[in-house]
Amino acid sequence: MTQFRPDPIAYLTGRATGGALPPGISAPGKGGKFAPDGTRLDWPGNTMICHVDRGSDAHAALVAIKDGLAAGPHGGHFSFLPDASLHMTVFQGISGPFANRFDWPEGVDRNATRDEVTAILRARLSGIALPASRRIRALNVHAGHSMTVDGTGPDEEGLRATRAALREATGIAPAGFGTYTFHITLAYPLRWLSEDEARAVIALGDALFAAHGPRLQDIVLGRVELCNFEHMHHFETLCLL
């Protein structure tokens, strides 16, 4: 698989994206997912995801890696997600401040509420034929906060085909569609790190992946879930696709 992820050192130090804070981090009321102190902020939206089965060994391995990162010397510079929310995004919906979004569904009023958009997406997705299950494998811990994954065997192309089908059905044409890298988010960086801190975080992620990565080479995901969410800690499944 060709990965389209920024250099981890450049990302963690801010060289890759710039800005005073990492993506998704802002003062309350300024449209972020988390405050700089790690406080969860409201960030409503909808999405199409697959949760990782909480009873599986793969889920336990992901939690072990996440907890190991959180316990590291620089874990306080990240806001880690609850165990139950671990998932792989298949296709993004809308989220956050909705005005002037580039990924708004075609033909939908820009003044529509999140719930109105969700209802339209649910209707558009009714009866869509997608694989009932998919298998993925973990490739690495990226920049100490995200697990890079991809499909195994025929599911590698199947994941891309699923995204194409969802783009067609929803009318959402996200930027960077062809360079999307599948991943499971473990945490959000709260501030930029020094280069030495970044190298330490990456080394810890590599060590944890070496210990637990073999348990993450055949993860069976269920059907794609259309979800609403109010924040990054919980995704409410509305229907299975």
The 8 nearest C-alpha neighbors of each residue, nearest first, counted from 0:
[[1, 2, 149, 155, 150, 180, 148, 3],
 [2, 0, 3, 180, 178, 4, 149, 179],
 [3, 1, 4, 180, 0, 178, 179, 147],
 [2, 4, 178, 180, 1, 179, 5, 6],
 [3, 5, 2, 6, 180, 7, 141, 179],
 [6, 4, 7, 10, 15, 3, 9, 8],
 [5, 7, 9, 8, 10, 4, 15, 142],
 [8, 6, 142, 10, 9, 5, 11, 141],
 [9, 7, 11, 10, 6, 197, 12, 194],
 [8, 10, 14, 15, 6, 12, 7, 11],
 [9, 11, 15, 7, 13, 8, 12, 6],
 [12, 10, 8, 13, 191, 192, 9, 197],
 [11, 13, 192, 191, 9, 10, 14, 193],
 [14, 12, 17, 10, 15, 11, 191, 16],
 [13, 15, 9, 17, 12, 16, 10, 11],
 [16, 14, 10, 9, 13, 17, 5, 6],
 [17, 15, 13, 14, 18, 10, 21, 22],
 [16, 18, 13, 14, 15, 19, 20, 21],
 [19, 17, 20, 16, 21, 13, 22, 14],
 [18, 20, 17, 21, 191, 190, 13, 25],
 [19, 21, 18, 190, 24, 22, 191, 189],
 [20, 22, 24, 190, 23, 189, 188, 191],
 [23, 21, 24, 20, 31, 16, 188, 18],
 [22, 24, 31, 32, 21, 33, 25, 187],
 [25, 23, 33, 31, 34, 22, 21, 32],
 [26, 24, 31, 34, 29, 35, 27, 33],
 [25, 27, 34, 29, 28, 35, 31, 24],
 [28, 26, 29, 34, 25, 40, 31, 30],
 [27, 29, 30, 26, 31, 25, 40, 41],
 [28, 30, 27, 26, 31, 25, 24, 34],
 [31, 29, 28, 96, 95, 25, 32, 27],
 [32, 30, 23, 25, 24, 33, 29, 40],
 [31, 33, 23, 40, 42, 24, 39, 41],
 [34, 32, 39, 24, 40, 38, 31, 37],
 [33, 35, 38, 25, 26, 37, 36, 24],
 [36, 34, 189, 37, 24, 25, 33, 26],
 [37, 35, 34, 38, 189, 33, 78, 76],
 [38, 36, 78, 34, 35, 33, 39, 189],
 [39, 37, 34, 33, 36, 40, 35, 78],
 [38, 40, 33, 37, 32, 34, 41, 230],
 [41, 39, 33, 32, 42, 38, 230, 31],
 [40, 42, 230, 229, 43, 32, 39, 31],
 [41, 43, 230, 95, 229, 32, 40, 94],
 [44, 42, 229, 228, 94, 95, 230, 41],
 [43, 45, 94, 93, 228, 227, 113, 95],
 [44, 46, 227, 92, 226, 93, 228, 94],
 [45, 47, 92, 91, 226, 225, 48, 90],
 [46, 48, 225, 90, 224, 89, 91, 226],
 [49, 47, 88, 89, 224, 223, 87, 46],
 [48, 50, 223, 87, 86, 224, 220, 88],
 [49, 51, 86, 85, 52, 87, 48, 220],
 [50, 52, 86, 53, 58, 85, 220, 49],
 [53, 51, 54, 55, 50, 58, 220, 57],
 [54, 52, 58, 55, 51, 83, 59, 82],
 [55, 53, 52, 56, 58, 59, 57, 51],
 [56, 54, 57, 58, 52, 53, 59, 51],
 [55, 57, 59, 58, 60, 54, 214, 53],
 [58, 56, 60, 55, 59, 215, 214, 61],
 [59, 57, 61, 55, 56, 60, 53, 51],
 [58, 60, 56, 62, 57, 61, 63, 55],
 [61, 59, 63, 57, 58, 62, 211, 56],
 [62, 60, 58, 64, 63, 59, 65, 57],
 [61, 63, 65, 59, 60, 64, 66, 58],
 [64, 62, 60, 66, 61, 65, 67, 59],
 [63, 65, 67, 61, 62, 66, 207, 68],
 [66, 64, 62, 68, 67, 63, 185, 61],
 [67, 65, 69, 63, 68, 64, 62, 70],
 [68, 66, 64, 70, 65, 69, 63, 71],
 [67, 69, 71, 65, 66, 70, 74, 64],
 [68, 70, 74, 66, 67, 71, 65, 75],
 [71, 69, 67, 68, 74, 66, 72, 73],
 [72, 70, 74, 68, 73, 69, 67, 203],
 [71, 73, 74, 70, 75, 69, 200, 68],
 [74, 72, 75, 71, 76, 200, 196, 69],
 [75, 73, 69, 71, 76, 77, 72, 70],
 [74, 76, 77, 73, 69, 78, 72, 71],
 [75, 77, 74, 189, 73, 188, 190, 78],
 [78, 76, 188, 189, 75, 187, 74, 186],
 [77, 79, 37, 187, 186, 188, 80, 189],
 [80, 78, 186, 185, 77, 187, 81, 69],
 [79, 81, 186, 185, 232, 82, 78, 84],
 [82, 80, 83, 84, 232, 79, 85, 233],
 [81, 83, 84, 85, 62, 80, 53, 58],
 [82, 84, 81, 85, 53, 233, 232, 80],
 [83, 85, 81, 82, 233, 232, 86, 80],
 [86, 84, 83, 82, 51, 50, 183, 184],
 [87, 85, 50, 51, 49, 183, 84, 88],
 [88, 86, 183, 49, 48, 182, 89, 50],
 [87, 89, 48, 90, 47, 86, 49, 91],
 [88, 90, 48, 47, 87, 162, 91, 49],
 [91, 89, 47, 88, 162, 46, 92, 48],
 [90, 92, 46, 47, 93, 88, 89, 45],
 [91, 93, 46, 45, 90, 94, 47, 44],
 [94, 92, 44, 45, 103, 91, 102, 46],
 [95, 93, 44, 43, 45, 97, 42, 96],
 [94, 96, 42, 43, 97, 44, 30, 93],
 [97, 95, 98, 30, 94, 100, 42, 43],
 [96, 98, 100, 95, 99, 94, 93, 109],
 [99, 97, 100, 96, 109, 110, 95, 103],
 [100, 98, 101, 97, 109, 103, 96, 102],
 [99, 101, 102, 98, 97, 103, 96, 93],
 [102, 100, 103, 99, 173, 174, 172, 171],
 [103, 101, 173, 100, 171, 172, 104, 93],
 [102, 104, 100, 101, 171, 105, 93, 107],
 [105, 103, 171, 170, 107, 106, 169, 102],
 [104, 106, 170, 107, 171, 103, 169, 172],
 [105, 107, 104, 108, 170, 103, 109, 171],
 [108, 106, 105, 104, 109, 111, 116, 103],
 [109, 107, 110, 111, 106, 105, 116, 104],
 [108, 110, 111, 107, 98, 103, 99, 97],
 [109, 111, 108, 112, 98, 107, 97, 113],
 [112, 110, 108, 109, 115, 116, 113, 107],
 [111, 113, 115, 114, 116, 110, 109, 97],
 [112, 114, 116, 115, 117, 44, 111, 45],
 [113, 115, 117, 116, 112, 118, 111, 227],
 [116, 114, 112, 118, 117, 113, 111, 119],
 [115, 117, 119, 113, 114, 118, 120, 112],
 [118, 116, 114, 120, 119, 115, 121, 113],
 [119, 117, 121, 115, 116, 120, 114, 122],
 [120, 118, 116, 122, 117, 121, 123, 115],
 [119, 121, 123, 117, 122, 118, 169, 124],
 [122, 120, 118, 124, 119, 123, 117, 125],
 [121, 123, 119, 125, 120, 124, 118, 117],
 [122, 124, 120, 121, 125, 168, 169, 119],
 [125, 123, 121, 122, 127, 120, 168, 126],
 [126, 124, 122, 123, 127, 121, 240, 120],
 [125, 127, 124, 128, 240, 123, 122, 129],
 [128, 126, 124, 125, 129, 240, 168, 123],
 [127, 129, 126, 130, 240, 164, 131, 124],
 [128, 130, 131, 127, 161, 240, 222, 223],
 [129, 131, 132, 128, 133, 222, 161, 157],
 [132, 130, 222, 129, 221, 133, 223, 240],
 [133, 131, 221, 222, 130, 220, 134, 219],
 [132, 134, 220, 219, 154, 221, 135, 130],
 [133, 135, 219, 218, 150, 151, 220, 217],
 [134, 136, 150, 218, 151, 149, 217, 148],
 [137, 135, 216, 217, 148, 149, 215, 218],
 [136, 138, 148, 215, 147, 216, 139, 146],
 [139, 137, 147, 148, 136, 140, 146, 149],
 [140, 138, 147, 146, 141, 137, 208, 205],
 [139, 141, 146, 204, 145, 143, 147, 142],
 [140, 142, 145, 143, 146, 139, 144, 147],
 [143, 141, 7, 201, 144, 140, 11, 145],
 [142, 144, 204, 201, 141, 200, 140, 145],
 [143, 145, 186, 185, 142, 141, 187, 184],
 [146, 144, 184, 141, 185, 140, 183, 147],
 [145, 147, 140, 183, 182, 139, 141, 148],
 [146, 148, 182, 138, 139, 137, 140, 181],
 [149, 147, 137, 182, 181, 138, 136, 146],
 [150, 148, 135, 136, 181, 155, 151, 137],
 [149, 155, 151, 135, 154, 134, 136, 158],
 [150, 152, 135, 154, 155, 134, 136, 153],
 [151, 153, 154, 155, 150, 156, 134, 135],
 [154, 152, 155, 156, 157, 151, 150, 158],
 [153, 155, 157, 150, 151, 152, 156, 158],
 [150, 156, 154, 151, 153, 157, 158, 152],
 [157, 155, 159, 154, 158, 153, 160, 150],
 [156, 158, 154, 160, 155, 159, 161, 153],
 [159, 157, 161, 160, 156, 155, 154, 162],
 [158, 160, 162, 156, 161, 157, 163, 155],
 [159, 161, 157, 163, 158, 162, 164, 156],
 [162, 160, 158, 164, 159, 163, 157, 165],
 [161, 163, 165, 159, 160, 164, 90, 166],
 [162, 164, 160, 166, 161, 165, 167, 159],
 [163, 165, 161, 167, 162, 166, 168, 160],
 [166, 164, 168, 162, 167, 163, 169, 161],
 [167, 165, 163, 171, 164, 169, 168, 170],
 [166, 168, 164, 165, 170, 169, 163, 171],
 [167, 169, 165, 166, 170, 123, 124, 164],
 [170, 168, 171, 166, 167, 120, 165, 123],
 [169, 171, 104, 105, 167, 168, 166, 172],
 [172, 170, 104, 169, 166, 102, 103, 173],
 [171, 173, 102, 166, 170, 174, 176, 104],
 [174, 172, 102, 176, 171, 175, 101, 91],
 [173, 175, 176, 172, 102, 101, 177, 178],
 [174, 176, 178, 177, 179, 173, 172, 3],
 [177, 175, 174, 178, 179, 173, 172, 162],
 [176, 178, 175, 179, 174, 159, 180, 173],
 [179, 177, 175, 176, 3, 180, 2, 1],
 [178, 180, 176, 177, 175, 181, 3, 2],
 [179, 181, 3, 2, 182, 178, 4, 147],
 [182, 180, 148, 149, 147, 179, 87, 88],
 [183, 181, 147, 148, 146, 87, 184, 180],
 [182, 184, 87, 146, 86, 145, 185, 147],
 [183, 185, 145, 186, 146, 182, 144, 85],
 [184, 186, 144, 145, 80, 79, 65, 183],
 [187, 185, 79, 144, 78, 80, 184, 77],
 [186, 188, 78, 77, 189, 144, 79, 185],
 [189, 187, 77, 190, 76, 21, 78, 186],
 [190, 188, 77, 35, 76, 187, 24, 21],
 [191, 189, 20, 188, 21, 76, 192, 35],
 [190, 192, 12, 13, 11, 20, 21, 193],
 [193, 191, 12, 196, 11, 197, 194, 190],
 [192, 194, 196, 195, 12, 197, 191, 11],
 [193, 195, 197, 196, 198, 12, 192, 8],
 [196, 194, 198, 197, 193, 199, 192, 200],
 [197, 195, 199, 193, 194, 198, 192, 200],
 [196, 198, 194, 200, 199, 195, 192, 11],
 [197, 199, 201, 195, 196, 200, 202, 194],
 [198, 200, 202, 196, 197, 201, 203, 195],
 [201, 199, 197, 203, 198, 202, 143, 196],
 [200, 202, 204, 198, 203, 199, 143, 142],
 [203, 201, 205, 199, 204, 200, 198, 206],
 [202, 204, 206, 200, 205, 201, 207, 199],
 [205, 203, 201, 207, 143, 202, 206, 140],
 [204, 206, 202, 208, 203, 207, 209, 201],
 [207, 205, 209, 203, 208, 204, 202, 210],
 [208, 206, 210, 204, 209, 205, 64, 211],
 [207, 209, 212, 205, 211, 210, 206, 204],
 [208, 210, 206, 207, 212, 211, 205, 213],
 [211, 209, 207, 208, 212, 206, 213, 205],
 [210, 212, 208, 213, 214, 60, 209, 207],
 [211, 213, 208, 215, 214, 209, 210, 137],
 [214, 212, 215, 211, 216, 210, 209, 208],
 [215, 213, 212, 211, 216, 57, 60, 56],
 [214, 216, 212, 213, 57, 137, 217, 136],
 [215, 217, 136, 213, 137, 214, 218, 212],
 [218, 216, 136, 215, 135, 134, 219, 151],
 [217, 219, 135, 134, 136, 215, 57, 216],
 [220, 218, 134, 133, 217, 135, 221, 132],
 [221, 219, 133, 132, 134, 49, 218, 51],
 [220, 222, 132, 131, 49, 223, 133, 219],
 [221, 223, 131, 132, 239, 240, 224, 49],
 [222, 224, 49, 240, 48, 239, 47, 221],
 [225, 223, 239, 48, 47, 238, 236, 226],
 [224, 226, 47, 238, 237, 46, 236, 239],
 [227, 225, 236, 235, 46, 237, 45, 234],
 [226, 228, 45, 235, 44, 234, 46, 236],
 [229, 227, 234, 43, 44, 230, 235, 45],
 [228, 230, 43, 42, 41, 44, 227, 231],
 [231, 229, 42, 41, 228, 232, 43, 233],
 [230, 232, 233, 32, 229, 228, 42, 80],
 [233, 231, 230, 84, 80, 81, 234, 39],
 [232, 234, 84, 231, 228, 235, 230, 229],
 [235, 233, 228, 226, 227, 236, 84, 232],
 [236, 234, 226, 227, 228, 237, 233, 225],
 [235, 237, 226, 238, 224, 225, 234, 227],
 [238, 236, 226, 225, 235, 224, 227, 239],
 [239, 237, 225, 236, 224, 240, 226, 121],
 [238, 240, 224, 223, 222, 225, 237, 236],
 [239, 223, 224, 222, 238, 127, 129, 225]]
